[in-house]
Amino acid sequence: MTIFLRLLTLLTLLFPTNQVSTRYSDNNSNSNLVIDLMFLYCDSSELNMHSIHPEWCLTSDHAPLTVTIFIVEEYIANRKRSIAKNSEEEDEFIKEVITVFANIVDHSWMKHSKLTNITKYSKS
């Protein structure tokens, strides 16, 4: 029951782009007011635009619900950089990284440390 209550607090009522019934009964004594559900991501303005299509019912007494999901073109890299293991290039790369790192550490040390005088009262 607790899980159901948590889920219920996360649900949001969204309104379709066209306000029509979702059920069309052959029997006049039955109501056309039936709740059809579609679970969408609430915080997405693109997914919150759903439609009801009564003209697509065919033999069903329920109208299909649709949502348009926009697919954004995405760049997928088909090449990557690499260095062959145990190669001369790998050795040179490692030497460069060590040199650059040592220079950065040395620069940071010089920037943040202070020069002090050593006297006979200084700690060893």
C-alpha positions as CSV (number, residue, x, y, z in Angstrom):
1,M,0.0,0.0,0.0
2,T,2.9,2.4,0.8
3,I,4.4,1.9,-2.7
4,F,1.0,2.6,-4.3
5,L,0.6,5.8,-2.3
6,R,4.1,7.0,-3.3
7,L,3.4,6.2,-6.9
8,L,0.0,8.1,-6.7
9,T,1.8,11.2,-5.5
10,L,4.0,11.1,-8.6
11,L,1.2,10.9,-11.1
12,T,0.0,14.0,-12.9
13,L,-3.2,14.5,-14.9
14,L,-2.3,15.7,-18.4
15,F,-4.8,17.0,-20.9
16,P,-4.8,15.8,-24.5
17,T,-4.5,18.1,-27.4
18,N,-8.1,17.3,-28.3
19,Q,-10.8,16.9,-25.5
20,V,-12.9,14.0,-26.7
21,S,-14.0,10.7,-25.1
22,T,-11.8,7.7,-25.2
23,R,-14.6,5.1,-25.2
24,Y,-17.6,4.8,-27.5
25,S,-20.2,2.4,-26.4
26,D,-22.8,0.7,-28.7
27,N,-25.2,0.6,-25.8
28,N,-26.8,3.9,-24.9
29,S,-27.1,2.9,-21.2
30,N,-23.3,2.6,-20.9
31,S,-21.2,5.7,-20.2
32,N,-18.5,6.9,-22.6
33,L,-16.6,8.3,-19.6
34,V,-13.9,5.8,-19.1
35,I,-10.4,6.6,-18.0
36,D,-7.7,5.3,-20.3
37,L,-4.2,5.5,-19.0
38,M,-0.9,6.4,-20.7
39,F,2.2,6.7,-18.5
40,L,4.6,9.5,-19.7
41,Y,7.5,11.4,-18.2
42,C,5.8,14.4,-16.4
43,D,8.6,16.9,-16.7
44,S,8.9,16.6,-20.5
45,S,6.9,19.2,-22.4
46,E,7.4,17.2,-25.6
47,L,5.9,14.0,-24.2
48,N,3.0,15.8,-22.5
49,M,1.3,16.5,-25.8
50,H,-0.8,13.4,-26.4
51,S,-3.9,13.0,-28.7
52,I,-7.0,10.9,-28.7
53,H,-8.0,9.4,-32.1
54,P,-11.7,8.4,-32.2
55,E,-11.5,7.9,-35.9
56,W,-9.1,5.0,-35.5
57,C,-11.4,2.9,-33.3
58,L,-12.3,0.3,-36.0
59,T,-14.1,-2.5,-34.1
60,S,-12.8,-1.4,-30.7
61,D,-14.9,0.7,-28.3
62,H,-11.8,2.6,-27.2
63,A,-10.1,5.4,-29.1
64,P,-6.3,5.0,-29.5
65,L,-4.1,7.4,-27.5
66,T,-0.9,8.6,-29.2
67,V,2.1,10.7,-28.3
68,T,4.8,11.9,-30.7
69,I,8.3,11.2,-29.5
70,F,10.9,13.5,-31.1
71,I,14.1,11.7,-31.9
72,V,17.0,14.2,-31.9
73,E,19.8,13.5,-34.3
74,E,22.9,12.4,-32.3
75,Y,26.5,12.4,-33.4
76,I,28.1,9.0,-32.8
77,A,31.8,8.9,-33.2
78,N,33.1,6.2,-35.4
79,R,36.8,7.0,-34.8
80,K,38.9,7.2,-31.6
81,R,42.4,8.0,-30.7
82,S,44.7,5.3,-29.3
83,I,48.3,4.5,-28.6
84,A,49.6,1.0,-29.1
85,K,50.5,-0.7,-25.8
86,N,54.3,-1.0,-25.2
87,S,55.1,1.2,-28.2
88,E,57.6,4.0,-28.5
89,E,54.6,6.4,-28.7
90,E,53.3,5.1,-25.3
91,D,56.8,5.6,-23.7
92,E,57.0,9.2,-25.1
93,F,53.4,10.0,-24.0
94,I,54.2,8.8,-20.4
95,K,57.4,10.8,-20.3
96,E,55.5,13.9,-21.4
97,V,52.7,13.4,-18.9
98,I,55.3,13.0,-16.1
99,T,57.2,16.1,-17.1
100,V,54.0,18.2,-17.4
101,F,52.7,16.9,-14.1
102,A,56.0,17.6,-12.4
103,N,56.1,21.2,-13.8
104,I,52.5,21.8,-12.5
105,V,53.4,20.5,-9.1
106,D,56.6,22.6,-9.0
107,H,54.7,25.7,-10.2
108,S,52.0,25.2,-7.5
109,W,54.6,24.6,-4.8
110,M,56.4,27.9,-5.7
111,K,53.2,29.8,-5.9
112,H,51.8,28.7,-2.5
113,S,54.9,28.0,-0.4
114,K,56.9,30.7,1.4
115,L,60.6,31.2,1.9
116,T,61.7,31.0,5.6
117,N,65.0,31.6,7.2
118,I,66.7,28.7,8.9
119,T,68.2,29.6,12.3
120,K,69.7,27.7,15.2
121,Y,66.1,27.7,16.8
122,S,64.5,26.1,13.7
123,K,63.1,22.6,13.9
124,S,64.9,20.0,12.0
